[in-house]
């Protein structure tokens, strides 16, 4: 395990945010497991886990993806899993994502994978892991927590050369865990210009970092054949889940709201 010390550079975020990452944006490409420290504190950890990740790879290959735009405007080919908060205009209640209904087997594999990601998170940074899981248990509760991990949610990206961005909406000052699978791919490095590094992201590796606090983007993905794939599965915790009631209370709440809305519409139609 390589041990690195870095101080963040002062960069003009306007020049990076929402543009594609390039290899010229960093000075050093790292392909070995490492820990990166900033001011004596562990900021990143890149590991090759001992556990078998192949079931996760198979799950990635056998689901249908959606192309959409994030709130930041980023175009992605992806699929979310785990739990999602209320969306007032579209779905005003907390729930599991649609993947649990559309691909239940794959969804269960992804949820179980959080245990592997959580275990290696705890091994890499026990203090931060304990803080993270305590925050989830206090503010979210058992109904909206993925198994034995501190995460509430996740996303699979398929061949996504994501532009520079911050992961808005996540808890502050905790880590997300990103599992990467690569087949017949060159490029697709994760660039972090503030630290002057790119991370090669080997097949079957996991990167832990604060996606809300560190600017990051993916360099161009070069596919050797039509079958070439790069998947990243990111496990994270959404602050929006703090507003969710326990599952049964959440169901009661939405039923009441729907009844009130129907009554208002009925009255409106009669006048």
Secondary structure, 3 states (H helix, E strand, C coil): CEEEECCCCCCCHHHHCCCCECHHHCCEEECCCEEEEECCEEEEEEECCCCCCHHHHHHHHCCCCEEEECCCCCEEEEEEEEEECCECCCECCCEECCHHHHCHHHHHHHHHHHHHHHHHHHHHCHHHHHHHHHHHHHHCCHHHCCCCCCCCEEEEEECCCCCCECCCCECCCCCEEEEEEEECEEECCEEECCCCEEECCCCCEEEEECCCCCCEEEECEEECCCCCEEEEEEEECEHHHHHCCCHHHHHHHHHHHHHHHHHHHHHHHHC
